[in-house]
Amino acid sequence: MILVIYLQHFFFPPFCRTKQVIRYRSSEVDSHVRELNRLREQLALDCHAAWLSFLAEFNAHYFAHKKAVKNIAILDVLFSLVEVAKQEGYCKYV
């Protein structure tokens, strides 16, 4: 349960407030917010670990990936030239 109190002539400590609104959180909500923040931090750490693992695995096969990309690029150029050669009025040098 979150209780919203609009400030007029009240003085409250600076936690959970803005200039115009104070949000009171019950202890149950507060514990859930702490758990949510902990899980978000754990998710960020797990994502970073997964990214580093992916980079290590990719790095182990870097030259194979590089060769495959180069060969695909060559095929792409050749197929593009074939498409241009099929067009009406194409003139090729002899």
C-alpha positions as CSV (number, residue, x, y, z in Angstrom):
1,M,0.0,0.0,0.0
2,I,1.4,3.4,-1.0
3,L,-0.1,6.4,0.7
4,V,0.3,9.8,-1.1
5,I,0.3,12.9,1.1
6,Y,0.2,16.3,-0.6
7,L,2.5,18.8,1.3
8,Q,1.0,22.0,2.5
9,H,2.3,22.8,6.0
10,F,3.9,19.5,7.0
11,F,7.5,18.8,7.7
12,F,8.8,15.3,6.8
13,P,12.3,13.8,6.5
14,P,13.7,14.0,2.9
15,F,13.3,10.3,2.0
16,C,10.6,9.4,-0.5
17,R,9.4,12.9,-1.1
18,T,9.5,15.6,-3.7
19,K,8.6,19.3,-3.2
20,Q,4.9,18.6,-3.5
21,V,4.3,14.9,-2.7
22,I,5.4,12.4,0.0
23,R,5.0,8.7,-0.7
24,Y,4.8,6.6,2.4
25,R,5.6,2.9,1.8
26,S,4.7,0.3,4.2
27,S,7.4,-2.1,5.5
28,E,6.1,-4.9,3.2
29,V,6.3,-2.6,0.1
30,D,9.7,-1.4,1.3
31,S,11.0,-5.0,1.5
32,H,9.6,-5.8,-2.0
33,V,11.3,-2.7,-3.4
34,R,14.6,-3.7,-1.8
35,E,14.2,-7.2,-3.3
36,L,13.4,-5.8,-6.7
37,N,16.5,-3.6,-6.6
38,R,18.6,-6.6,-5.5
39,L,17.3,-8.7,-8.4
40,R,17.9,-5.9,-10.9
41,E,21.5,-5.6,-9.8
42,Q,21.8,-9.4,-10.0
43,L,20.4,-9.3,-13.6
44,A,22.9,-6.7,-14.6
45,L,25.7,-8.8,-13.3
46,D,24.4,-12.0,-15.0
47,C,24.0,-10.1,-18.3
48,H,27.6,-8.9,-18.1
49,A,28.9,-12.4,-17.3
50,A,26.9,-13.8,-20.3
51,W,28.3,-11.1,-22.6
52,L,31.9,-11.9,-21.5
53,S,31.2,-15.6,-22.0
54,F,29.9,-14.9,-25.6
55,L,32.9,-12.7,-26.4
56,A,35.3,-15.5,-25.2
57,E,33.5,-18.1,-27.2
58,F,33.4,-15.9,-30.3
59,N,37.1,-15.0,-29.9
60,A,38.0,-18.7,-29.9
61,H,36.6,-19.0,-33.4
62,Y,37.4,-15.5,-34.7
63,F,39.4,-16.4,-37.8
64,A,36.7,-18.9,-38.9
65,H,34.0,-16.2,-38.6
66,K,36.2,-13.7,-40.4
67,K,36.8,-16.1,-43.3
68,A,33.1,-16.9,-43.5
69,V,32.1,-13.2,-43.6
70,K,34.7,-12.5,-46.3
71,N,33.4,-15.3,-48.5
72,I,29.8,-14.2,-48.0
73,A,30.8,-10.7,-49.0
74,I,32.5,-12.0,-52.2
75,L,29.4,-14.0,-53.1
76,D,27.2,-10.9,-52.5
77,V,29.3,-8.9,-54.9
78,L,29.2,-11.7,-57.6
79,F,25.4,-12.1,-57.3
80,S,24.9,-8.3,-57.5
81,L,27.0,-8.3,-60.7
82,V,24.9,-11.1,-62.2
83,E,21.7,-9.1,-61.5
84,V,23.2,-6.0,-63.2
85,A,24.3,-8.1,-66.2
86,K,20.8,-9.4,-66.6
87,Q,19.4,-5.9,-67.0
88,E,18.3,-4.6,-70.4
89,G,20.9,-2.4,-72.1
90,Y,23.8,-3.5,-69.9
91,C,27.1,-3.1,-71.7
92,K,30.1,-4.9,-70.5
93,Y,33.7,-4.3,-71.4
94,V,35.6,-6.8,-73.5
